[in-house]
Amino acid sequence: MTGGVRRALLGGVALAVAGVVAGWVLTAPETLPEDSVTADGGDAARGQTIFIIGGCASCHAVDGAKGEQKLVLAGGRSFVTEFGTFYAPNISSDPEAGIGAWRAVDFINAMKHGVSPDGSHYYPAFPYTSYARMKTEDLLDLWSYLKSLPASKQANTPHAVGFPFSIRRGLGLWKRLYLDPEPVVAVGVDLERGRYLVEGPGHCGECHTPRSAIGGPDHSRWLAGAPNPDGEGTIPNLTPAGGDIASWSEADIAEYLKSGFTPDFDTVGGSMTEVVENTGLLSDDDRLAIARYLKAIPPVAVAE
């Protein structure tokens, strides 16, 4: 082997090693410093409001649960996607099957960074791209409320995800593209509450915003409607250019979020039924704040 060939081979090996190291660094989970969260919780009563607007029970209660059983967050509900089938985990207060043994910093890392206590990336079927915009104090309040709920020993169902999506480390690159804590729409102070509820804990964009080929939200078409993840029809365009809602007033939207009745006396249906069950428990001020934000965002005309 000549010196030139040897140098070329060594150079190729060095480049390959550098590529592996760079990939490892770029895909590394980002978490809060261990000492950055000094409180172990917040106000559970305020946390209940965050729980309601977040619709936590809609995903994490056992499918078909009613009444008080919706507060047993045992998980198990399936979500079928083009990337695989994901199952909502047990987030009850059980220390083994649930999240009862977590610390507050673990909870905030999960919600804002999509990272588990063991340092693994969570799949974005868990809407942390929205929760990343939440205030730490609200998350501490929610954490206190969750700890007050019943424990369940139900084991988690493993996700059914094939290669290459089964390699969770690769989600580090996905997060670099799509995990952004900054607001999607710039608004004035008078619209800030509605923006926060919609873009953060309410995670409305997770269903109402179209996605890229790799499952990331397309913010250029924010809330412009998307295919129904349940497989039938489409999720409506919520912008001022969107179908029937374009003619709705702020009061009409607020009333729909309270009672489920549209201005023409139709009623809510499908998966939105559970959403209205939650928004109906919010204050009139919060429902009106959501409505004012929706009427103020940029119109995006997309075929529904």
C-alpha positions, 0 to 999 in steps of 0.5 A: 500500500502506497503512502498516498493510499494509506493517507486517503484511507486514514482520512476516510476513516477520520471523516467517518468517525467525525461524522458519527461523533457529530451525529451523536452530538446533534441528536443528543437530548437537551434537558434542563440543568438538574438544579434549575427546578428548585420547587417540587410542585405548585398549586394543584387547584390551578393545575386542574385548569391546565389539566382541563385545557390540555385535555390530558384525560382524553389521551391518558384515561382508559378508552371509554372511561366516564366520570371519575374514571377519567381521572385514572390516567392509566393510558393504553389508548392507541394512535395509528399513524403512518409512522407506526402505532403509538400508545398513550402511557400510564401517567398516573401517580403510581411510582412503578407503572406511572410517573409517581417516582418522577421529580419535578425536573423530570416532568418539565423535561418531558413536557418542554423537551420531550425527554424521559427521565432515563434520557430517551427522546419521546416520540412527538405523538406526545405533543411536546412541540406545543407544551414547550411554550408552556410556563414553568409555573403552570407545569409545576401546578399541573405536576401537583395536580397530577400527583393528587390523582389516583394511581394505576398499576396498568402496564404500558403498551410498547409502541409498534414502530418499525425501522428507521423510526424505531431508532429514537436517537434520530428524533434529536435531529427532528427536534432541531427542526420542529421543537421551538418554544417561541410563539407561532404568531406574534400578538399584542398583550391583549391577545396573549392569553388566547395565544398561550392557551391555543399554542401551548397547553391547548395544543390546537395546532397538533391536529389543525395544522398540516404536517411535513413528510416527516411529521413536523408542523408546517407553521406557514399554514398554522391552523389551516386544517389537516387530514383527520388522524382518525382516517375520515374527512379533514380537521377544519381550518380555524383561520379567518379563511376557514370555511364556516368559521370565517363568518363566526363572531368571537361570541359564536366561537366562545359559545361553541367552546362552551356548549358545542352549538354552532351559530346555525344550531348544529352540534359538535361531533367526532373527536371535537366532542371531547375537546368541548367537554374540556373547554366547556369547563374553562372560564368565560374569559378564557373561552373568549380569549381563545376566540379573539386569538383565532379571529386575529391570526393570519388567514390561510386559504387551504382546501378543506 
